[in-house]
């Protein structure tokens, strides 16, 4: 079976930055070869090939696959340890300041946390949506993820965590409960009063990125109402944050969206509440000690007070472990 492996060490990346070694690896990905065959393919001596092959072998990129003996002649066949290599690496700033990488759904309380932790800790936020955030966490490319995915069972987040992390090595901590709803320009010039109204002719609706908790909720609700998504006149591009969606409406470039009440207030928009959700942080067991300063702050009275200042946020259960 042909498999793909991921390159995650800087040592491997540095080795493959040499075009000669990368060429040898590609040849060995195509088919097992001997030193003599490789030398003929690249136009160098077997000794030259052996030098670079040893480097690739020590880096766990190639392996000795088979030894064949024909009389007094011994042939060693080498091969790549994978049919293809996926190159992915996170590059963090250099220095003594700890860096935490967050991936997931956009949240305004998380932005307050980043401000509070700075400059002693850098919390880098990657707003990719709940599903992509959990996928990023699953791949090990972030330290924690944020999610507000409502399962068909009516339970937030837990079913998704159990499905994506069946080994049970990820915990969930509640960041806050949040109010989401319709937001539109002051005075409600388009007469928007319900979710059904966004399907009317002449209403431009800002659509959120696929996999975001808000997008999942909207798509589910529209399906329940029998409103085809294709009938919605959407803003021509997807946006990944509540703030970006609200800003577009504030500029008069679209009529409505669904997002956080806090974003509506920050951008002077009118708001109709539709639902309250639980927003959780997914944290791998191996990161709990590293993330202790962040988690301790979320469990503090100071954080609850600060989050309580955001419109539509309820910090009553902030810092509680869900699982």
Phi and psi restraints in degrees (value plus and minus 20) as a CYANA .aco file:
   2 UNK   PHI    -102.9   -62.9
   2 UNK   PSI     109.7   149.7
   3 UNK   PHI    -143.3  -103.3
   3 UNK   PSI     138.2   178.2
   4 UNK   PHI    -131.0   -91.0
   4 UNK   PSI     114.9   154.9
   5 UNK   PHI    -136.4   -96.4
   5 UNK   PSI     138.3   178.3
   6 UNK   PHI    -124.8   -84.8
   6 UNK   PSI     113.0   153.0
   7 UNK   PHI    -110.4   -70.4
   7 UNK   PSI     100.1   140.1
   8 UNK   PHI    -146.8  -106.8
   8 UNK   PSI     -25.7    14.3
   9 UNK   PHI    -121.7   -81.7
   9 UNK   PSI     125.0   165.0
  10 UNK   PHI     -85.2   -45.2
  10 UNK   PSI     -48.5    -8.5
  11 UNK   PHI     -83.8   -43.8
  11 UNK   PSI     -63.9   -23.9
  12 UNK   PHI     -85.4   -45.4
  12 UNK   PSI     -61.0   -21.0
  13 UNK   PHI     -81.5   -41.5
  13 UNK   PSI     -63.1   -23.1
  14 UNK   PHI     -83.2   -43.2
  14 UNK   PSI     -59.6   -19.6
  15 UNK   PHI     -84.5   -44.5
  15 UNK   PSI     -62.1   -22.1
  16 UNK   PHI    -100.0   -60.0
  16 UNK   PSI     -26.6    13.4
  17 UNK   PHI     -89.2   -49.2
  17 UNK   PSI     -37.4     2.6
  18 UNK   PHI    -101.0   -61.0
  18 UNK   PSI      94.7   134.7
  19 UNK   PHI     -79.1   -39.1
  19 UNK   PSI     -51.0   -11.0
  20 UNK   PHI     -87.4   -47.4
  20 UNK   PSI     -62.2   -22.2
  21 UNK   PHI     -91.1   -51.1
  21 UNK   PSI     -56.0   -16.0
  22 UNK   PHI     -83.8   -43.8
  22 UNK   PSI     -58.8   -18.8
  23 UNK   PHI     -83.6   -43.6
  23 UNK   PSI     -63.9   -23.9
  24 UNK   PHI     -82.4   -42.4
  24 UNK   PSI     -61.4   -21.4
  25 UNK   PHI     -83.6   -43.6
  25 UNK   PSI     -61.5   -21.5
  26 UNK   PHI     -83.1   -43.1
  26 UNK   PSI     -59.7   -19.7
  27 UNK   PHI     -84.4   -44.4
  27 UNK   PSI     -59.7   -19.7
  28 UNK   PHI     -96.2   -56.2
  28 UNK   PSI     -40.1    -0.1
  29 UNK   PHI     -92.3   -52.3
  29 UNK   PSI     -51.1   -11.1
  30 UNK   PHI     -95.7   -55.7
  30 UNK   PSI     -59.4   -19.4
  31 UNK   PHI    -189.3  -149.3
  31 UNK   PSI     128.8   168.8
  32 UNK   PHI     -80.8   -40.8
  32 UNK   PSI     123.6   163.6
  33 UNK   PHI    -166.0  -126.0
  33 UNK   PSI     137.8   177.8
  34 UNK   PHI    -113.1   -73.1
  34 UNK   PSI     152.0   192.0
  35 UNK   PHI     -80.0   -40.0
  35 UNK   PSI     -61.2   -21.2
  36 UNK   PHI     -84.4   -44.4
  36 UNK   PSI     -62.8   -22.8
  37 UNK   PHI     -85.2   -45.2
  37 UNK   PSI     -61.6   -21.6
  38 UNK   PHI     -85.7   -45.7
  38 UNK   PSI     -61.0   -21.0
  39 UNK   PHI     -80.9   -40.9
  39 UNK   PSI     -61.8   -21.8
  40 UNK   PHI     -86.5   -46.5
  40 UNK   PSI     -55.7   -15.7
  41 UNK   PHI     -90.5   -50.5
  41 UNK   PSI     -55.3   -15.3
  42 UNK   PHI    -123.2   -83.2
  42 UNK   PSI     -25.9    14.1
  43 UNK   PHI      55.9    95.9
  43 UNK   PSI      13.5    53.5
  44 UNK   PHI    -150.4  -110.4
  44 UNK   PSI     154.1   194.1
  45 UNK   PHI     -98.4   -58.4
  45 UNK   PSI     136.8   176.8
  46 UNK   PHI     -77.5   -37.5
  46 UNK   PSI     -53.8   -13.8
  47 UNK   PHI     -84.7   -44.7
  47 UNK   PSI     -61.4   -21.4
  48 UNK   PHI     -82.3   -42.3
  48 UNK   PSI     -64.0   -24.0
  49 UNK   PHI     -83.5   -43.5
  49 UNK   PSI     -61.9   -21.9
  50 UNK   PHI     -79.4   -39.4
  50 UNK   PSI     -60.3   -20.3
  51 UNK   PHI     -79.0   -39.0
  51 UNK   PSI     -70.7   -30.7
  52 UNK   PHI     -93.6   -53.6
  52 UNK   PSI     -50.8   -10.8
  53 UNK   PHI     -86.6   -46.6
  53 UNK   PSI     -55.8   -15.8
  54 UNK   PHI     -84.0   -44.0
  54 UNK   PSI     -59.6   -19.6
  55 UNK   PHI     -82.6   -42.6
  55 UNK   PSI     -64.7   -24.7
  56 UNK   PHI     -85.2   -45.2
  56 UNK   PSI     -57.3   -17.3
  57 UNK   PHI     -87.8   -47.8
  57 UNK   PSI     -63.2   -23.2
  58 UNK   PHI     -85.9   -45.9
  58 UNK   PSI     -45.0    -5.0
  59 UNK   PHI    -107.7   -67.7
  59 UNK   PSI     -15.1    24.9
  60 UNK   PHI      47.7    87.7
  60 UNK   PSI       8.0    48.0
  61 UNK   PHI    -117.9   -77.9
  61 UNK   PSI     -50.8   -10.8
  62 UNK   PHI    -149.1  -109.1
  62 UNK   PSI     145.1   185.1
  63 UNK   PHI    -165.9  -125.9
  63 UNK   PSI     137.3   177.3
  64 UNK   PHI     -97.3   -57.3
  64 UNK   PSI      95.2   135.2
  65 UNK   PHI    -110.3   -70.3
  65 UNK   PSI     -60.4   -20.4
  66 UNK   PHI    -178.9  -138.9
  66 UNK   PSI     125.8   165.8
  67 UNK   PHI    -139.1   -99.1
  67 UNK   PSI     103.7   143.7
  68 UNK   PHI    -135.8   -95.8
  68 UNK   PSI     115.4   155.4
  69 UNK   PHI    -138.5   -98.5
  69 UNK   PSI     106.4   146.4
  70 UNK   PHI    -144.6  -104.6
  70 UNK   PSI      75.9   115.9
  71 UNK   PHI      45.7    85.7
  71 UNK   PSI    -138.0   -98.0
  72 UNK   PHI    -114.4   -74.4
  72 UNK   PSI     -18.8    21.2
  73 UNK   PHI    -120.4   -80.4
  73 UNK   PSI     108.7   148.7
  74 UNK   PHI    -135.9   -95.9
  74 UNK   PSI     107.4   147.4
  75 UNK   PHI    -135.3   -95.3
  75 UNK   PSI     110.3   150.3
  76 UNK   PHI    -127.6   -87.6
  76 UNK   PSI     104.0   144.0
  77 UNK   PHI    -123.2   -83.2
  77 UNK   PSI     105.5   145.5
  78 UNK   PHI    -125.8   -85.8
  78 UNK   PSI     135.0   175.0
  79 UNK   PHI    -168.6  -128.6
  79 UNK   PSI     136.7   176.7
  80 UNK   PHI     -88.7   -48.7
  80 UNK   PSI     127.7   167.7
  81 UNK   PHI     -98.3   -58.3
  81 UNK   PSI     -22.4    17.6
  82 UNK   PHI    -167.5  -127.5
  82 UNK   PSI     132.0   172.0
  83 UNK   PHI     -94.1   -54.1
  83 UNK   PSI     -43.4    -3.4
  84 UNK   PHI    -174.7  -134.7
  84 UNK   PSI     132.5   172.5
  85 UNK   PHI    -138.4   -98.4
  85 UNK   PSI     112.6   152.6
  86 UNK   PHI    -121.8   -81.8
  86 UNK   PSI      99.2   139.2
  87 UNK   PHI    -116.3   -76.3
  87 UNK   PSI      88.6   128.6
  88 UNK   PHI    -162.1  -122.1
  88 UNK   PSI     109.3   149.3
  89 UNK   PHI    -175.0  -135.0
  89 UNK   PSI     117.2   157.2
  90 UNK   PHI    -111.1   -71.1
  90 UNK   PSI     109.3   149.3
  91 UNK   PHI    -127.6   -87.6
  91 UNK   PSI      95.6   135.6
  92 UNK   PHI    -120.3   -80.3
  92 UNK   PSI     138.9   178.9
  93 UNK   PHI     -81.0   -41.0
  93 UNK   PSI     130.5   170.5
  94 UNK   PHI    -107.3   -67.3
  94 UNK   PSI     121.1   161.1
  95 UNK   PHI     124.5   164.5
  95 UNK   PSI    -197.1  -157.1
  96 UNK   PHI    -109.0   -69.0
  96 UNK   PSI     -29.5    10.5
  97 UNK   PHI     -95.2   -55.2
  97 UNK   PSI     103.2   143.2
  98 UNK   PHI     -80.3   -40.3
  98 UNK   PSI     122.7   162.7
  99 UNK   PHI    -142.3  -102.3
  99 UNK   PSI     106.6   146.6
 100 UNK   PHI    -133.3   -93.3
 100 UNK   PSI     110.8   150.8
 101 UNK   PHI    -125.6   -85.6
 101 UNK   PSI     101.2   141.2
 102 UNK   PHI    -125.7   -85.7
 102 UNK   PSI     117.9   157.9
 103 UNK   PHI    -153.6  -113.6
 103 UNK   PSI     117.6   157.6
 104 UNK   PHI     130.3   170.3
 104 UNK   PSI    -174.7  -134.7
 105 UNK   PHI     -92.1   -52.1
 105 UNK   PSI     120.5   160.5
 106 UNK   PHI     -83.4   -43.4
 106 UNK   PSI     117.6   157.6
 107 UNK   PHI    -167.5  -127.5
 107 UNK   PSI     115.1   155.1
 108 UNK   PHI     -98.5   -58.5
 108 UNK   PSI     -48.1    -8.1
 109 UNK   PHI     -87.3   -47.3
 109 UNK   PSI     -54.1   -14.1
 110 UNK   PHI     -84.8   -44.8
 110 UNK   PSI     -54.1   -14.1
 111 UNK   PHI     -84.5   -44.5
 111 UNK   PSI     -56.2   -16.2
 112 UNK   PHI     -85.2   -45.2
 112 UNK   PSI     -58.3   -18.3
 113 UNK   PHI     -83.1   -43.1
 113 UNK   PSI     -63.4   -23.4
 114 UNK   PHI     -79.7   -39.7
 114 UNK   PSI     -61.3   -21.3
 115 UNK   PHI     -85.5   -45.5
 115 UNK   PSI     -59.9   -19.9
 116 UNK   PHI     -86.8   -46.8
 116 UNK   PSI     -60.5   -20.5
 117 UNK   PHI     -93.5   -53.5
 117 UNK   PSI     -46.4    -6.4
 118 UNK   PHI     -91.8   -51.8
 118 UNK   PSI     128.9   168.9
 119 UNK   PHI    -111.1   -71.1
 119 UNK   PSI     -17.1    22.9
 120 UNK   PHI     -89.2   -49.2
 120 UNK   PSI     -49.3    -9.3
 121 UNK   PHI    -157.2  -117.2
 121 UNK   PSI     115.8   155.8
 122 UNK   PHI    -117.0   -77.0
 122 UNK   PSI      95.5   135.5
 123 UNK   PHI    -121.9   -81.9
 123 UNK   PSI      87.7   127.7
 124 UNK   PHI    -112.9   -72.9
 124 UNK   PSI     107.4   147.4
 125 UNK   PHI    -129.7   -89.7
 125 UNK   PSI     106.1   146.1
 126 UNK   PHI    -137.4   -97.4
 126 UNK   PSI      76.7   116.7
 127 UNK   PHI    -101.3   -61.3
 127 UNK   PSI      68.9   108.9
 128 UNK   PHI    -129.6   -89.6
 128 UNK   PSI     -21.0    19.0
 129 UNK   PHI      78.6   118.6
 129 UNK   PSI     138.7   178.7
 130 UNK   PHI     -81.6   -41.6
 130 UNK   PSI     -69.3   -29.3
 131 UNK   PHI     -85.6   -45.6
 131 UNK   PSI     -65.5   -25.5
 132 UNK   PHI     -87.6   -47.6
 132 UNK   PSI     -51.2   -11.2
 133 UNK   PHI     -83.7   -43.7
 133 UNK   PSI     -64.6   -24.6
 134 UNK   PHI     -87.3   -47.3
 134 UNK   PSI     -56.3   -16.3
 135 UNK   PHI     -85.2   -45.2
 135 UNK   PSI     -60.2   -20.2
 136 UNK   PHI     -83.2   -43.2
 136 UNK   PSI     -60.4   -20.4
 137 UNK   PHI     -84.9   -44.9
 137 UNK   PSI     -61.1   -21.1
 138 UNK   PHI     -80.1   -40.1
 138 UNK   PSI     -56.6   -16.6
 139 UNK   PHI    -100.1   -60.1
 139 UNK   PSI     -28.2    11.8
 140 UNK   PHI      61.7   101.7
 140 UNK   PSI       2.2    42.2
 141 UNK   PHI    -122.0   -82.0
 141 UNK   PSI      -5.3    34.7
 142 UNK   PHI    -174.4  -134.4
 142 UNK   PSI     147.1   187.1
 143 UNK   PHI    -111.3   -71.3
 143 UNK   PSI     -48.4    -8.4
 144 UNK   PHI    -176.3  -136.3
 144 UNK   PSI     140.5   180.5
 145 UNK   PHI    -153.6  -113.6
 145 UNK   PSI     135.5   175.5
 146 UNK   PHI    -137.0   -97.0
 146 UNK   PSI     115.3   155.3
 147 UNK   PHI    -165.5  -125.5
 147 UNK   PSI     126.6   166.6
 148 UNK   PHI    -163.8  -123.8
 148 UNK   PSI      37.5    77.5
 149 UNK   PHI    -114.3   -74.3
 149 UNK   PSI     101.7   141.7
 150 UNK   PHI    -111.3   -71.3
 150 UNK   PSI      99.8   139.8
 151 UNK   PHI    -100.6   -60.6
 151 UNK   PSI     141.1   181.1
 152 UNK   PHI     -82.0   -42.0
 152 UNK   PSI     -40.1    -0.1
 153 UNK   PHI     -95.3   -55.3
 153 UNK   PSI     -30.0    10.0
 154 UNK   PHI      70.8   110.8
 154 UNK   PSI     -15.3    24.7
 155 UNK   PHI    -121.8   -81.8
 155 UNK   PSI     116.4   156.4
 156 UNK   PHI    -104.6   -64.6
 156 UNK   PSI     112.5   152.5
 157 UNK   PHI      49.4    89.4
 157 UNK   PSI     -64.9   -24.9
 158 UNK   PHI     -75.4   -35.4
 158 UNK   PSI     -68.4   -28.4
 159 UNK   PHI     -79.3   -39.3
 159 UNK   PSI     -56.0   -16.0
 160 UNK   PHI     -87.6   -47.6
 160 UNK   PSI     -60.5   -20.5
 161 UNK   PHI     -85.0   -45.0
 161 UNK   PSI     -62.9   -22.9
 162 UNK   PHI     -86.0   -46.0
 162 UNK   PSI     -51.1   -11.1
 163 UNK   PHI     -97.3   -57.3
 163 UNK   PSI     -61.7   -21.7
 164 UNK   PHI    -102.2   -62.2
 164 UNK   PSI     -44.9    -4.9
 165 UNK   PHI    -148.9  -108.9
 165 UNK   PSI      46.5    86.5
 166 UNK   PHI     -83.5   -43.5
 166 UNK   PSI     -39.9     0.1
 167 UNK   PHI     -93.1   -53.1
 167 UNK   PSI     -30.6     9.4
 168 UNK   PHI      54.1    94.1
 168 UNK   PSI       6.9    46.9
 169 UNK   PHI    -120.3   -80.3
 169 UNK   PSI      -1.3    38.7
 170 UNK   PHI    -145.3  -105.3
 170 UNK   PSI     112.3   152.3
 171 UNK   PHI    -124.8   -84.8
 171 UNK   PSI     138.5   178.5
 172 UNK   PHI    -140.0  -100.0
 172 UNK   PSI     107.0   147.0
 173 UNK   PHI    -139.2   -99.2
 173 UNK   PSI     112.8   152.8
 174 UNK   PHI     -93.7   -53.7
 174 UNK   PSI     107.3   147.3
 175 UNK   PHI    -105.7   -65.7
 175 UNK   PSI     -67.8   -27.8
 176 UNK   PHI    -194.4  -154.4
 176 UNK   PSI     146.1   186.1
 177 UNK   PHI    -118.5   -78.5
 177 UNK   PSI     121.4   161.4
 178 UNK   PHI    -151.5  -111.5
 178 UNK   PSI     126.4   166.4
 179 UNK   PHI    -116.6   -76.6
 179 UNK   PSI     106.2   146.2
 180 UNK   PHI    -138.7   -98.7
 180 UNK   PSI     134.1   174.1
 181 UNK   PHI    -194.7  -154.7
 181 UNK   PSI    -190.4  -150.4
 182 UNK   PHI     -97.3   -57.3
 182 UNK   PSI     117.0   157.0
 183 UNK   PHI    -148.4  -108.4
 183 UNK   PSI     122.2   162.2
 184 UNK   PHI    -177.3  -137.3
 184 UNK   PSI     155.2   195.2
 185 UNK   PHI     -85.5   -45.5
 185 UNK   PSI     131.5   171.5
 186 UNK   PHI     -75.5   -35.5
 186 UNK   PSI     120.2   160.2
 187 UNK   PHI      66.5   106.5
 187 UNK   PSI     -29.0    11.0
 188 UNK   PHI      28.3    68.3
 188 UNK   PSI      40.3    80.3
 189 UNK   PHI     -81.2   -41.2
 189 UNK   PSI     -44.6    -4.6
 190 UNK   PHI    -117.6   -77.6
 190 UNK   PSI     -16.2    23.8
 191 UNK   PHI      42.2    82.2
 191 UNK   PSI      26.8    66.8
 192 UNK   PHI    -109.8   -69.8
 192 UNK   PSI     101.3   141.3
 193 UNK   PHI    -148.7  -108.7
 193 UNK   PSI     -31.3     8.7
 194 UNK   PHI    -174.6  -134.6
 194 UNK   PSI     149.8   189.8
 195 UNK   PHI     -82.6   -42.6
 195 UNK   PSI     -54.2   -14.2
 196 UNK   PHI     -79.4   -39.4
 196 UNK   PSI     -49.7    -9.7
 197 UNK   PHI     -85.2   -45.2
 197 UNK   PSI     -42.5    -2.5
 198 UNK   PHI     -90.6   -50.6
 198 UNK   PSI     -32.5     7.5
 199 UNK   PHI    -110.2   -70.2
 199 UNK   PSI     -21.8    18.2
 200 UNK   PHI     -90.1   -50.1
 200 UNK   PSI     131.6   171.6
 201 UNK   PHI     -81.2   -41.2
 201 UNK   PSI     118.5   158.5
 202 UNK   PHI      68.1   108.1
 202 UNK   PSI     -19.1    20.9
 203 UNK   PHI    -122.9   -82.9
 203 UNK   PSI     100.1   140.1
 204 UNK   PHI    -116.9   -76.9
 204 UNK   PSI     100.5   140.5
 205 UNK   PHI    -131.3   -91.3
 205 UNK   PSI     113.7   153.7
 206 UNK   PHI    -104.7   -64.7
 206 UNK   PSI     102.2   142.2
 207 UNK   PHI    -117.3   -77.3
 207 UNK   PSI     119.4   159.4
 208 UNK   PHI    -107.5   -67.5
 208 UNK   PSI     145.5   185.5
 209 UNK   PHI     -86.0   -46.0
 209 UNK   PSI     126.9   166.9
 210 UNK   PHI     -79.3   -39.3
 210 UNK   PSI     119.2   159.2
 211 UNK   PHI      69.6   109.6
 211 UNK   PSI     -30.5     9.5
 212 UNK   PHI     -94.2   -54.2
 212 UNK   PSI     129.6   169.6
 213 UNK   PHI     -79.8   -39.8
 213 UNK   PSI     -57.4   -17.4
 214 UNK   PHI     -85.7   -45.7
 214 UNK   PSI     -63.1   -23.1
 215 UNK   PHI     -83.8   -43.8
 215 UNK   PSI     -61.7   -21.7
 216 UNK   PHI     -81.3   -41.3
 216 UNK   PSI     -62.4   -22.4
 217 UNK   PHI     -84.4   -44.4
 217 UNK   PSI     -67.2   -27.2
 218 UNK   PHI     -81.1   -41.1
 218 UNK   PSI     -67.5   -27.5
 219 UNK   PHI     -80.3   -40.3
 219 UNK   PSI     -60.4   -20.4
 220 UNK   PHI     -85.6   -45.6
 220 UNK   PSI     -63.5   -23.5
 221 UNK   PHI     -85.7   -45.7
 221 UNK   PSI     -62.6   -22.6
 222 UNK   PHI     -82.4   -42.4
 222 UNK   PSI     -59.4   -19.4
 223 UNK   PHI     -82.9   -42.9
 223 UNK   PSI     -62.1   -22.1
 224 UNK   PHI     -85.0   -45.0
 224 UNK   PSI     -50.2   -10.2
 225 UNK   PHI    -105.9   -65.9
 225 UNK   PSI     -25.0    15.0
 226 UNK   PHI      54.3    94.3
 226 UNK   PSI       5.1    45.1
 227 UNK   PHI    -122.3   -82.3
 227 UNK   PSI      90.4   130.4
 228 UNK   PHI     -81.2   -41.2
 228 UNK   PSI     114.5   154.5
 229 UNK   PHI     -78.6   -38.6
 229 UNK   PSI     -53.5   -13.5
 230 UNK   PHI     -86.3   -46.3
 230 UNK   PSI     -35.7     4.3
 231 UNK   PHI    -103.3   -63.3
 231 UNK   PSI     -30.6     9.4
 232 UNK   PHI     -99.4   -59.4
 232 UNK   PSI     106.9   146.9
 233 UNK   PHI    -102.4   -62.4
 233 UNK   PSI      74.6   114.6
 234 UNK   PHI    -108.5   -68.5
 234 UNK   PSI     131.4   171.4
 235 UNK   PHI     -75.1   -35.1
 235 UNK   PSI     120.0   160.0
 236 UNK   PHI     -83.6   -43.6
 236 UNK   PSI     -25.8    14.2
 237 UNK   PHI    -161.2  -121.2
 237 UNK   PSI     134.3   174.3
 238 UNK   PHI     -99.7   -59.7
 238 UNK   PSI     124.8   164.8
 239 UNK   PHI    -137.4   -97.4
 239 UNK   PSI     130.8   170.8
 240 UNK   PHI    -125.2   -85.2
 240 UNK   PSI     -23.9    16.1
 241 UNK   PHI    -154.4  -114.4
 241 UNK   PSI     135.3   175.3
 242 UNK   PHI     -84.0   -44.0
 242 UNK   PSI     -59.0   -19.0
 243 UNK   PHI     -85.0   -45.0
 243 UNK   PSI     -60.8   -20.8
 244 UNK   PHI     -85.0   -45.0
 244 UNK   PSI     -61.9   -21.9
 245 UNK   PHI     -82.1   -42.1
 245 UNK   PSI     -65.2   -25.2
 246 UNK   PHI     -84.9   -44.9
 246 UNK   PSI     -57.8   -17.8
 247 UNK   PHI     -84.8   -44.8
 247 UNK   PSI     -57.3   -17.3
 248 UNK   PHI     -84.2   -44.2
 248 UNK   PSI     -60.6   -20.6
 249 UNK   PHI     -88.2   -48.2
 249 UNK   PSI     -60.5   -20.5
 250 UNK   PHI     -78.9   -38.9
 250 UNK   PSI     -54.0   -14.0
 251 UNK   PHI    -101.3   -61.3
 251 UNK   PSI     -23.8    16.2
 252 UNK   PHI      59.7    99.7
 252 UNK   PSI      -1.4    38.6
 253 UNK   PHI    -110.7   -70.7
 253 UNK   PSI     -28.7    11.3
 254 UNK   PHI    -175.4  -135.4
 254 UNK   PSI     146.1   186.1
 255 UNK   PHI    -117.4   -77.4
 255 UNK   PSI     -55.3   -15.3
 256 UNK   PHI    -175.9  -135.9
 256 UNK   PSI     140.2   180.2
 257 UNK   PHI    -177.9  -137.9
 257 UNK   PSI     155.9   195.9
 258 UNK   PHI    -138.3   -98.3
 258 UNK   PSI     109.2   149.2
 259 UNK   PHI    -189.9  -149.9
 259 UNK   PSI    -186.2  -146.2
 260 UNK   PHI     -92.3   -52.3
 260 UNK   PSI     121.3   161.3
 261 UNK   PHI     -80.7   -40.7
 261 UNK   PSI     -55.8   -15.8
 262 UNK   PHI     -81.3   -41.3
 262 UNK   PSI     -56.9   -16.9
 263 UNK   PHI     -89.6   -49.6
 263 UNK   PSI     -58.8   -18.8
 264 UNK   PHI     -82.1   -42.1
 264 UNK   PSI     -64.3   -24.3
 265 UNK   PHI     -84.4   -44.4
 265 UNK   PSI     -62.8   -22.8
 266 UNK   PHI     -83.0   -43.0
 266 UNK   PSI     -46.4    -6.4
 267 UNK   PHI    -132.5   -92.5
 267 UNK   PSI      -1.4    38.6
 268 UNK   PHI      40.2    80.2
 268 UNK   PSI      22.3    62.3
 269 UNK   PHI    -128.1   -88.1
 269 UNK   PSI     138.5   178.5
 270 UNK   PHI    -101.9   -61.9
 270 UNK   PSI     137.6   177.6
 271 UNK   PHI    -165.4  -125.4
 271 UNK   PSI     114.8   154.8
 272 UNK   PHI    -139.8   -99.8
 272 UNK   PSI      94.1   134.1
 273 UNK   PHI     -86.1   -46.1
 273 UNK   PSI     119.5   159.5
 274 UNK   PHI    -139.3   -99.3
 274 UNK   PSI     -58.4   -18.4
 275 UNK   PHI    -180.8  -140.8
 275 UNK   PSI     137.9   177.9
 276 UNK   PHI    -132.5   -92.5
 276 UNK   PSI     116.8   156.8
 277 UNK   PHI    -148.7  -108.7
 277 UNK   PSI     140.6   180.6
 278 UNK   PHI    -122.6   -82.6
 278 UNK   PSI     105.2   145.2
 279 UNK   PHI    -124.8   -84.8
 279 UNK   PSI     102.0   142.0
 280 UNK   PHI    -137.9   -97.9
 280 UNK   PSI     137.0   177.0
 281 UNK   PHI    -124.2   -84.2
 281 UNK   PSI     109.0   149.0
 282 UNK   PHI    -117.0   -77.0
 282 UNK   PSI     104.4   144.4
 283 UNK   PHI    -151.6  -111.6
 283 UNK   PSI     100.1   140.1
 284 UNK   PHI     -85.2   -45.2
 284 UNK   PSI     127.9   167.9
 285 UNK   PHI     -76.6   -36.6
 285 UNK   PSI     -55.9   -15.9
 286 UNK   PHI     -90.7   -50.7
 286 UNK   PSI     -30.5     9.5
 287 UNK   PHI    -126.2   -86.2
 287 UNK   PSI     -22.7    17.3
 288 UNK   PHI     -81.1   -41.1
 288 UNK   PSI     -64.1   -24.1
 289 UNK   PHI     -87.7   -47.7
 289 UNK   PSI     -62.8   -22.8
 290 UNK   PHI     -82.2   -42.2
 290 UNK   PSI     -58.2   -18.2
 291 UNK   PHI    -110.8   -70.8
 291 UNK   PSI     -10.5    29.5
 292 UNK   PHI     -72.4   -32.4
 292 UNK   PSI     -63.7   -23.7
 293 UNK   PHI     -80.1   -40.1
 293 UNK   PSI     -59.7   -19.7
 294 UNK   PHI     -88.2   -48.2
 294 UNK   PSI     -65.7   -25.7
 295 UNK   PHI     -87.1   -47.1
 295 UNK   PSI     -57.5   -17.5
 296 UNK   PHI     -85.3   -45.3
 296 UNK   PSI     -56.9   -16.9
 297 UNK   PHI     -87.2   -47.2
 297 UNK   PSI     -60.4   -20.4
 298 UNK   PHI     -81.5   -41.5
 298 UNK   PSI     -49.9    -9.9
 299 UNK   PHI    -107.7   -67.7
 299 UNK   PSI     -17.0    23.0
 300 UNK   PHI    -109.9   -69.9
 300 UNK   PSI     137.5   177.5
 301 UNK   PHI     -85.9   -45.9
 301 UNK   PSI     -52.5   -12.5
 302 UNK   PHI     -81.7   -41.7
 302 UNK   PSI     -60.8   -20.8
 303 UNK   PHI     -87.1   -47.1
 303 UNK   PSI     -63.8   -23.8
 304 UNK   PHI     -79.5   -39.5
 304 UNK   PSI     -58.8   -18.8
 305 UNK   PHI     -86.5   -46.5
 305 UNK   PSI     -63.6   -23.6
 306 UNK   PHI     -85.2   -45.2
 306 UNK   PSI     -64.3   -24.3
 307 UNK   PHI     -86.4   -46.4
 307 UNK   PSI     -53.9   -13.9
 308 UNK   PHI     -82.4   -42.4
 308 UNK   PSI     -37.2     2.8
 309 UNK   PHI     -99.7   -59.7
 309 UNK   PSI     -31.8     8.2
 310 UNK   PHI    -106.4   -66.4
 310 UNK   PSI     109.2   149.2
 311 UNK   PHI     -79.8   -39.8
 311 UNK   PSI     110.9   150.9
 312 UNK   PHI      62.2   102.2
 312 UNK   PSI     -16.0    24.0
 313 UNK   PHI    -120.3   -80.3
 313 UNK   PSI     118.1   158.1
 314 UNK   PHI    -142.0  -102.0
 314 UNK   PSI      96.1   136.1
 315 UNK   PHI    -119.9   -79.9
 315 UNK   PSI      -5.2    34.8
 316 UNK   PHI     -74.7   -34.7
 316 UNK   PSI     -60.2   -20.2
 317 UNK   PHI    -127.5   -87.5
 317 UNK   PSI      -6.1    33.9
 318 UNK   PHI     -80.5   -40.5
 318 UNK   PSI     114.4   154.4
 319 UNK   PHI      68.0   108.0
 319 UNK   PSI     -22.5    17.5
 320 UNK   PHI    -103.2   -63.2
 320 UNK   PSI     121.1   161.1
 321 UNK   PHI    -103.1   -63.1
 321 UNK   PSI     105.7   145.7
 322 UNK   PHI    -105.8   -65.8
 322 UNK   PSI     -58.2   -18.2
